[in-house]
Each structure stands twice: as structure tokens, then as C-alpha cells.
Amino acid sequence: MAKAPADLRSLARSHTELSVQTLAGIARNSTSDQARVAAAQALLDRGWGRPEQSHVGLDGGGIKVVIRQIIDVTGEAAPVLIEHNDGYDRT
């Protein structure tokens, strides 16, 4: 993700107090529960940071990645080429 130019960040940051007041007003006064929750979550995320996300397996332990390779033991089949296009032009 590209960084915003410093002057744009500075301009956006100059509206911090107004933005927090706006979010607080929505959290307090909105008739939409969805808007109130979103505003409250935005305030908490900015004030306290987002909660940590743990990356664990189903049993609570580590994540295990299994890569399997299917081979032709008879030697009769031609190899299959699987291509990947990530959209990056390397020319």
C-alpha cells in the first residue's frame, strides 16, 4: 500500500478532533444500531488499538501447512505445467 503524501496526512490529521466528535455523536445519537456500533468500534480502535489476532489451528495449537505432490508412478503421463498470473509484468 502506498503511503499518502505528508501534506495530505497532515491535513487529515488536522481534522482529528472534529472526526472524533463526529464519531462520538453518531455513537450517542444515531437511530441506526449498525452506525452506532461502527462509530463506537472506530473510536475504540483508534483510542486503544485493534485487538490482537491470534493465528492458531483448530485445536488451539500451531498451524500446519501440508503440500502434497501427485506423481505418475507409471511414467506414462506428461508433466502438467500449472501457471500463475499475478498481474505483474516482468518484461
A tleap script that builds the chain and sets N, CA, C and O, in Angstrom:
source leaprc.protein.ff14SB
mol = sequence {
  NMET ALA LYS ALA PRO ALA ASP LEU ARG SER
  LEU ALA ARG SER HIE THR GLU LEU SER VAL
  GLN THR LEU ALA GLY ILE ALA ARG ASN SER
  THR SER ASP GLN ALA ARG VAL ALA ALA ALA
  GLN ALA LEU LEU ASP ARG GLY TRP GLY ARG
  PRO GLU GLN SER HIE VAL GLY LEU ASP GLY
  GLY GLY ILE LYS VAL VAL ILE ARG GLN ILE
  ILE ASP VAL THR GLY GLU ALA ALA PRO VAL
  LEU ILE GLU HIE ASN ASP GLY TYR ASP ARG
  CTHR
}
set mol.1.N position { 0.847 -1.167 0.000 }
set mol.1.CA position { 0.000 0.000 0.000 }
set mol.1.C position { 0.893 1.231 0.000 }
set mol.1.O position { 1.813 1.327 0.813 }
set mol.2.N position { 0.637 2.168 -0.895 }
set mol.2.CA position { 1.443 3.375 -0.987 }
set mol.2.C position { 1.097 4.329 0.146 }
set mol.2.O position { -0.056 4.437 0.563 }
set mol.3.N position { 2.117 5.014 0.630 }
set mol.3.CA position { 1.893 5.987 1.698 }
set mol.3.C position { 1.300 7.260 1.120 }
set mol.3.O position { 1.617 7.657 -0.001 }
set mol.4.N position { 0.441 7.889 1.895 }
set mol.4.CA position { -0.122 9.172 1.490 }
set mol.4.C position { 0.958 10.236 1.624 }
set mol.4.O position { 1.800 10.151 2.518 }
set mol.5.N position { 0.944 11.231 0.752 }
set mol.5.CA position { 1.932 12.307 0.892 }
set mol.5.C position { 1.822 12.967 2.267 }
set mol.5.O position { 0.734 13.040 2.839 }
set mol.6.N position { 2.940 13.443 2.789 }
set mol.6.CA position { 2.975 14.018 4.132 }
set mol.6.C position { 1.981 15.158 4.289 }
set mol.6.O position { 1.354 15.278 5.342 }
set mol.7.N position { 1.820 16.008 3.261 }
set mol.7.CA position { 0.891 17.136 3.374 }
set mol.7.C position { -0.555 16.654 3.473 }
set mol.7.O position { -1.361 17.274 4.166 }
set mol.8.N position { -0.894 15.559 2.791 }
set mol.8.CA position { -2.249 15.002 2.873 }
set mol.8.C position { -2.487 14.407 4.260 }
set mol.8.O position { -3.553 14.597 4.847 }
set mol.9.N position { -1.500 13.693 4.778 }
set mol.9.CA position { -1.626 13.135 6.129 }
set mol.9.C position { -1.784 14.254 7.145 }
set mol.9.O position { -2.607 14.162 8.056 }
set mol.10.N position { -1.003 15.302 6.990 }
set mol.10.CA position { -1.075 16.427 7.916 }
set mol.10.C position { -2.450 17.091 7.851 }
set mol.10.O position { -3.021 17.434 8.886 }
set mol.11.N position { -2.977 17.271 6.659 }
set mol.11.CA position { -4.298 17.860 6.501 }
set mol.11.C position { -5.366 16.987 7.149 }
set mol.11.O position { -6.244 17.487 7.852 }
set mol.12.N position { -5.287 15.683 6.908 }
set mol.12.CA position { -6.265 14.757 7.501 }
set mol.12.C position { -6.164 14.774 9.023 }
set mol.12.O position { -7.183 14.770 9.714 }
set mol.13.N position { -4.949 14.792 9.544 }
set mol.13.CA position { -4.756 14.798 10.998 }
set mol.13.C position { -5.264 16.080 11.636 }
set mol.13.O position { -5.624 16.082 12.814 }
set mol.14.N position { -5.299 17.165 10.883 }
set mol.14.CA position { -5.793 18.419 11.446 }
set mol.14.C position { -7.290 18.351 11.737 }
set mol.14.O position { -7.824 19.216 12.431 }
set mol.15.N position { -7.968 17.339 11.219 }
set mol.15.CA position { -9.406 17.155 11.453 }
set mol.15.C position { -9.686 16.064 12.481 }
set mol.15.O position { -10.814 15.580 12.580 }
set mol.16.N position { -8.676 15.677 13.241 }
set mol.16.CA position { -8.828 14.592 14.210 }
set mol.16.C position { -9.898 14.894 15.242 }
set mol.16.O position { -10.778 14.064 15.470 }
set mol.17.N position { -9.845 16.049 15.866 }
set mol.17.CA position { -10.804 16.375 16.924 }
set mol.17.C position { -12.238 16.379 16.385 }
set mol.17.O position { -13.144 15.830 17.011 }
set mol.18.N position { -12.436 17.002 15.220 }
set mol.18.CA position { -13.766 17.023 14.605 }
set mol.18.C position { -14.242 15.603 14.299 }
set mol.18.O position { -15.403 15.265 14.531 }
set mol.19.N position { -13.343 14.785 13.780 }
set mol.19.CA position { -13.704 13.411 13.418 }
set mol.19.C position { -14.099 12.592 14.644 }
set mol.19.O position { -15.078 11.847 14.610 }
set mol.20.N position { -13.339 12.733 15.716 }
set mol.20.CA position { -13.660 12.003 16.944 }
set mol.20.C position { -14.999 12.493 17.502 }
set mol.20.O position { -15.815 11.690 17.954 }
set mol.21.N position { -15.222 13.804 17.470 }
set mol.21.CA position { -16.505 14.341 17.941 }
set mol.21.C position { -17.658 13.824 17.080 }
set mol.21.O position { -18.728 13.502 17.597 }
set mol.22.N position { -17.438 13.747 15.770 }
set mol.22.CA position { -18.474 13.240 14.864 }
set mol.22.C position { -18.780 11.783 15.162 }
set mol.22.O position { -19.945 11.395 15.253 }
set mol.23.N position { -17.744 10.977 15.315 }
set mol.23.CA position { -17.946 9.561 15.641 }
set mol.23.C position { -18.663 9.406 16.977 }
set mol.23.O position { -19.559 8.574 17.114 }
set mol.24.N position { -18.264 10.209 17.959 }
set mol.24.CA position { -18.912 10.142 19.275 }
set mol.24.C position { -20.382 10.537 19.166 }
set mol.24.O position { -21.239 9.932 19.812 }
set mol.25.N position { -20.676 11.550 18.350 }
set mol.25.CA position { -22.066 11.958 18.149 }
set mol.25.C position { -22.892 10.864 17.498 }
set mol.25.O position { -24.040 10.636 17.877 }
set mol.26.N position { -22.312 10.191 16.523 }
set mol.26.CA position { -23.017 9.074 15.873 }
set mol.26.C position { -23.244 7.946 16.876 }
set mol.26.O position { -24.332 7.374 16.939 }
set mol.27.N position { -22.209 7.630 17.659 }
set mol.27.CA position { -22.334 6.558 18.651 }
set mol.27.C position { -23.406 6.892 19.689 }
set mol.27.O position { -24.110 6.000 20.161 }
set mol.28.N position { -23.531 8.167 20.045 }
set mol.28.CA position { -24.516 8.599 21.036 }
set mol.28.C position { -25.924 8.731 20.475 }
set mol.28.O position { -26.890 8.329 21.124 }
set mol.29.N position { -26.051 9.291 19.270 }
set mol.29.CA position { -27.349 9.781 18.813 }
set mol.29.C position { -27.962 9.069 17.619 }
set mol.29.O position { -29.143 9.275 17.339 }
set mol.30.N position { -27.231 8.261 16.922 }
set mol.30.CA position { -27.779 7.642 15.713 }
set mol.30.C position { -28.936 6.707 16.054 }
set mol.30.O position { -28.931 6.047 17.093 }
set mol.31.N position { -29.914 6.663 15.174 }
set mol.31.CA position { -31.027 5.727 15.362 }
set mol.31.C position { -30.692 4.361 14.780 }
set mol.31.O position { -31.411 3.387 15.006 }
set mol.32.N position { -29.591 4.294 14.028 }
set mol.32.CA position { -29.166 3.028 13.426 }
set mol.32.C position { -28.176 2.325 14.349 }
set mol.32.O position { -27.100 2.849 14.635 }
set mol.33.N position { -28.550 1.135 14.810 }
set mol.33.CA position { -27.630 0.358 15.657 }
set mol.33.C position { -26.329 0.071 14.921 }
set mol.33.O position { -25.254 0.093 15.519 }
set mol.34.N position { -26.427 -0.199 13.620 }
set mol.34.CA position { -25.233 -0.513 12.831 }
set mol.34.C position { -24.274 0.678 12.812 }
set mol.34.O position { -23.067 0.500 12.969 }
set mol.35.N position { -24.798 1.886 12.620 }
set mol.35.CA position { -23.960 3.087 12.619 }
set mol.35.C position { -23.359 3.323 13.996 }
set mol.35.O position { -22.191 3.699 14.099 }
set mol.36.N position { -24.127 3.112 15.048 }
set mol.36.CA position { -23.628 3.320 16.409 }
set mol.36.C position { -22.497 2.352 16.733 }
set mol.36.O position { -21.487 2.743 17.318 }
set mol.37.N position { -22.666 1.098 16.354 }
set mol.37.CA position { -21.622 0.095 16.606 }
set mol.37.C position { -20.368 0.429 15.803 }
set mol.37.O position { -19.260 0.356 16.334 }
set mol.38.N position { -20.527 0.793 14.538 }
set mol.38.CA position { -19.368 1.117 13.700 }
set mol.38.C position { -18.616 2.317 14.259 }
set mol.38.O position { -17.385 2.318 14.285 }
set mol.39.N position { -19.348 3.346 14.711 }
set mol.39.CA position { -18.706 4.532 15.266 }
set mol.39.C position { -17.992 4.192 16.574 }
set mol.39.O position { -16.860 4.624 16.792 }
set mol.40.N position { -18.641 3.427 17.436 }
set mol.40.CA position { -18.019 3.038 18.705 }
set mol.40.C position { -16.765 2.199 18.460 }
set mol.40.O position { -15.747 2.387 19.126 }
set mol.41.N position { -16.842 1.284 17.514 }
set mol.41.CA position { -15.683 0.444 17.197 }
set mol.41.C position { -14.538 1.292 16.658 }
set mol.41.O position { -13.383 1.079 17.027 }
set mol.42.N position { -14.847 2.252 15.789 }
set mol.42.CA position { -13.806 3.127 15.251 }
set mol.42.C position { -13.142 3.922 16.371 }
set mol.42.O position { -11.921 4.077 16.380 }
set mol.43.N position { -13.933 4.424 17.311 }
set mol.43.CA position { -13.362 5.168 18.437 }
set mol.43.C position { -12.460 4.280 19.294 }
set mol.43.O position { -11.352 4.679 19.654 }
set mol.44.N position { -12.931 3.089 19.615 }
set mol.44.CA position { -12.132 2.174 20.438 }
set mol.44.C position { -10.850 1.759 19.723 }
set mol.44.O position { -9.781 1.720 20.333 }
set mol.45.N position { -10.953 1.447 18.428 }
set mol.45.CA position { -9.764 1.042 17.662 }
set mol.45.C position { -8.713 2.139 17.652 }
set mol.45.O position { -7.518 1.865 17.768 }
set mol.46.N position { -9.156 3.374 17.515 }
set mol.46.CA position { -8.206 4.473 17.459 }
set mol.46.C position { -7.666 4.839 18.841 }
set mol.46.O position { -6.517 5.261 18.978 }
set mol.47.N position { -8.494 4.675 19.844 }
set mol.47.CA position { -8.049 5.020 21.198 }
set mol.47.C position { -7.216 3.945 21.864 }
set mol.47.O position { -6.281 4.254 22.604 }
set mol.48.N position { -7.542 2.685 21.611 }
set mol.48.CA position { -6.890 1.574 22.316 }
set mol.48.C position { -6.157 0.623 21.395 }
set mol.48.O position { -5.451 -0.269 21.867 }
set mol.49.N position { -6.308 0.792 20.088 }
set mol.49.CA position { -5.703 -0.136 19.128 }
set mol.49.C position { -6.623 -1.321 18.903 }
set mol.49.O position { -7.495 -1.619 19.719 }
set mol.50.N position { -6.417 -1.975 17.806 }
set mol.50.CA position { -7.246 -3.151 17.500 }
set mol.50.C position { -6.806 -4.330 18.356 }
set mol.50.O position { -5.632 -4.449 18.704 }
set mol.51.N position { -7.752 -5.197 18.692 }
set mol.51.CA position { -7.381 -6.383 19.482 }
set mol.51.C position { -6.403 -7.266 18.704 }
set mol.51.O position { -6.446 -7.341 17.476 }
set mol.52.N position { -5.531 -7.923 19.448 }
set mol.52.CA position { -4.605 -8.862 18.800 }
set mol.52.C position { -5.372 -10.005 18.179 }
set mol.52.O position { -6.383 -10.460 18.714 }
set mol.53.N position { -4.880 -10.463 17.042 }
set mol.53.CA position { -5.472 -11.627 16.398 }
set mol.53.C position { -4.484 -12.773 16.518 }
set mol.53.O position { -3.344 -12.681 16.062 }
set mol.54.N position { -4.932 -13.839 17.130 }
set mol.54.CA position { -4.044 -14.990 17.238 }
set mol.54.C position { -4.248 -15.882 16.023 }
set mol.54.O position { -5.354 -16.011 15.498 }
set mol.55.N position { -3.177 -16.480 15.603 }
set mol.55.CA position { -3.214 -17.374 14.460 }
set mol.55.C position { -2.873 -18.771 14.958 }
set mol.55.O position { -1.707 -19.131 15.125 }
set mol.56.N position { -3.922 -19.541 15.187 }
set mol.56.CA position { -3.736 -20.891 15.698 }
set mol.56.C position { -4.604 -21.857 14.902 }
set mol.56.O position { -5.538 -21.456 14.207 }
set mol.57.N position { -4.277 -23.124 15.020 }
set mol.57.CA position { -5.063 -24.157 14.364 }
set mol.57.C position { -6.366 -24.414 15.104 }
set mol.57.O position { -6.633 -23.795 16.133 }
set mol.58.N position { -7.164 -25.312 14.588 }
set mol.58.CA position { -8.468 -25.625 15.167 }
set mol.58.C position { -8.370 -26.100 16.610 }
set mol.58.O position { -9.266 -25.846 17.415 }
set mol.59.N position { -7.279 -26.789 16.936 }
set mol.59.CA position { -7.116 -27.318 18.288 }
set mol.59.C position { -6.429 -26.323 19.231 }
set mol.59.O position { -6.131 -26.655 20.378 }
set mol.60.N position { -6.181 -25.107 18.743 }
set mol.60.CA position { -5.514 -24.103 19.560 }
set mol.60.C position { -4.003 -24.151 19.441 }
set mol.60.O position { -3.309 -23.294 19.988 }
set mol.61.N position { -3.490 -25.138 18.738 }
set mol.61.CA position { -2.043 -25.259 18.554 }
set mol.61.C position { -1.586 -24.538 17.301 }
set mol.61.O position { -2.304 -23.707 16.746 }
set mol.62.N position { -0.392 -24.865 16.869 }
set mol.62.CA position { 0.188 -24.225 15.695 }
set mol.62.C position { -0.543 -24.585 14.411 }
set mol.62.O position { -1.311 -25.545 14.356 }
set mol.63.N position { -0.285 -23.799 13.395 }
set mol.63.CA position { -0.878 -24.040 12.083 }
set mol.63.C position { 0.091 -24.914 11.295 }
set mol.63.O position { 1.292 -24.646 11.252 }
set mol.64.N position { -0.434 -25.944 10.683 }
set mol.64.CA position { 0.393 -26.848 9.900 }
set mol.64.C position { -0.015 -26.743 8.437 }
set mol.64.O position { -1.194 -26.860 8.104 }
set mol.65.N position { 0.953 -26.524 7.576 }
set mol.65.CA position { 0.701 -26.444 6.139 }
set mol.65.C position { 1.205 -27.732 5.512 }
set mol.65.O position { 2.357 -28.121 5.702 }
set mol.66.N position { 0.335 -28.385 4.768 }
set mol.66.CA position { 0.701 -29.633 4.110 }
set mol.66.C position { 0.667 -29.404 2.602 }
set mol.66.O position { -0.351 -28.985 2.051 }
set mol.67.N position { 1.786 -29.682 1.944 }
set mol.67.CA position { 1.856 -29.569 0.494 }
set mol.67.C position { 2.063 -30.973 -0.041 }
set mol.67.O position { 3.029 -31.657 0.297 }
set mol.68.N position { 1.144 -31.375 -0.872 }
set mol.68.CA position { 1.237 -32.719 -1.441 }
set mol.68.C position { 1.556 -32.623 -2.922 }
set mol.68.O position { 1.063 -31.738 -3.621 }
set mol.69.N position { 2.375 -33.531 -3.385 }
set mol.69.CA position { 2.719 -33.576 -4.797 }
set mol.69.C position { 2.219 -34.902 -5.346 }
set mol.69.O position { 2.545 -35.973 -4.835 }
set mol.70.N position { 1.426 -34.803 -6.394 }
set mol.70.CA position { 0.909 -36.016 -7.026 }
set mol.70.C position { 1.837 -36.369 -8.181 }
set mol.70.O position { 2.113 -35.544 -9.052 }
set mol.71.N position { 2.308 -37.598 -8.169 }
set mol.71.CA position { 3.213 -38.022 -9.239 }
set mol.71.C position { 2.636 -39.223 -9.965 }
set mol.71.O position { 1.845 -39.990 -9.416 }
set mol.72.N position { 3.048 -39.363 -11.202 }
set mol.72.CA position { 2.634 -40.503 -12.015 }
set mol.72.C position { 3.697 -41.589 -11.865 }
set mol.72.O position { 4.788 -41.481 -12.427 }
set mol.73.N position { 3.378 -42.620 -11.117 }
set mol.73.CA position { 4.361 -43.675 -10.870 }
set mol.73.C position { 4.579 -44.571 -12.087 }
set mol.73.O position { 5.564 -45.306 -12.154 }
set mol.74.N position { 3.656 -44.507 -13.049 }
set mol.74.CA position { 3.825 -45.342 -14.249 }
set mol.74.C position { 4.773 -44.694 -15.246 }
set mol.74.O position { 5.337 -45.381 -16.098 }
set mol.75.N position { 4.955 -43.375 -15.152 }
set mol.75.CA position { 5.823 -42.679 -16.094 }
set mol.75.C position { 5.166 -42.435 -17.430 }
set mol.75.O position { 5.832 -41.989 -18.364 }
set mol.76.N position { 3.863 -42.716 -17.558 }
set mol.76.CA position { 3.191 -42.583 -18.851 }
set mol.76.C position { 2.614 -41.183 -19.094 }
set mol.76.O position { 2.510 -40.753 -20.243 }
set mol.77.N position { 2.250 -40.491 -18.059 }
set mol.77.CA position { 1.612 -39.190 -18.235 }
set mol.77.C position { 2.658 -38.094 -18.391 }
set mol.77.O position { 3.709 -38.122 -17.751 }
set mol.78.N position { 2.351 -37.129 -19.254 }
set mol.78.CA position { 3.245 -35.986 -19.430 }
set mol.78.C position { 3.082 -35.053 -18.227 }
set mol.78.O position { 1.995 -34.954 -17.659 }
set mol.79.N position { 4.155 -34.377 -17.845 }
set mol.79.CA position { 4.042 -33.453 -16.716 }
set mol.79.C position { 3.043 -32.331 -17.026 }
set mol.79.O position { 2.881 -31.930 -18.179 }
set mol.80.N position { 2.399 -31.850 -16.012 }
set mol.80.CA position { 1.427 -30.776 -16.154 }
set mol.80.C position { 2.048 -29.498 -15.612 }
set mol.80.O position { 2.542 -29.461 -14.485 }
set mol.81.N position { 2.016 -28.448 -16.431 }
set mol.81.CA position { 2.537 -27.161 -16.003 }
set mol.81.C position { 1.372 -26.320 -15.515 }
set mol.81.O position { 0.412 -26.084 -16.249 }
set mol.82.N position { 1.461 -25.878 -14.294 }
set mol.82.CA position { 0.427 -25.013 -13.730 }
set mol.82.C position { 1.014 -23.612 -13.680 }
set mol.82.O position { 2.016 -23.374 -13.006 }
set mol.83.N position { 0.381 -22.683 -14.398 }
set mol.83.CA position { 0.886 -21.318 -14.447 }
set mol.83.C position { 0.132 -20.441 -13.465 }
set mol.83.O position { -1.023 -20.694 -13.123 }
set mol.84.N position { 0.817 -19.414 -13.029 }
set mol.84.CA position { 0.210 -18.444 -12.129 }
set mol.84.C position { 0.436 -17.067 -12.695 }
set mol.84.O position { 1.571 -16.703 -13.004 }
set mol.85.N position { -0.627 -16.291 -12.838 }
set mol.85.CA position { -0.502 -14.925 -13.303 }
set mol.85.C position { -0.872 -13.996 -12.167 }
set mol.85.O position { -2.040 -13.893 -11.792 }
set mol.86.N position { 0.134 -13.314 -11.614 }
set mol.86.CA position { -0.131 -12.391 -10.517 }
set mol.86.C position { -0.354 -10.969 -10.987 }
set mol.86.O position { -0.490 -10.054 -10.175 }
set mol.87.N position { -0.393 -10.779 -12.316 }
set mol.87.CA position { -0.657 -9.464 -12.870 }
set mol.87.C position { 0.570 -8.566 -12.938 }
set mol.87.O position { 0.473 -7.418 -13.372 }
set mol.88.N position { 1.713 -9.071 -12.517 }
set mol.88.CA position { 2.936 -8.290 -12.514 }
set mol.88.C position { 3.674 -8.551 -13.803 }
set mol.88.O position { 4.017 -9.695 -14.099 }
set mol.89.N position { 3.930 -7.490 -14.591 }
set mol.89.CA position { 4.633 -7.625 -15.857 }
set mol.89.C position { 6.117 -7.593 -15.611 }
set mol.89.O position { 6.644 -6.559 -15.200 }
set mol.90.N position { 6.805 -8.675 -15.844 }
set mol.90.CA position { 8.238 -8.784 -15.550 }
set mol.90.C position { 9.111 -8.475 -16.766 }
set mol.90.O position { 10.319 -8.710 -16.735 }
set mol.91.N position { 8.510 -7.948 -17.838 }
set mol.91.CA position { 9.316 -7.646 -19.038 }
set mol.91.C position { 9.965 -6.297 -18.955 }
set mol.91.O position { 10.673 -5.895 -19.878 }
savepdb mol mol.pdb
quit
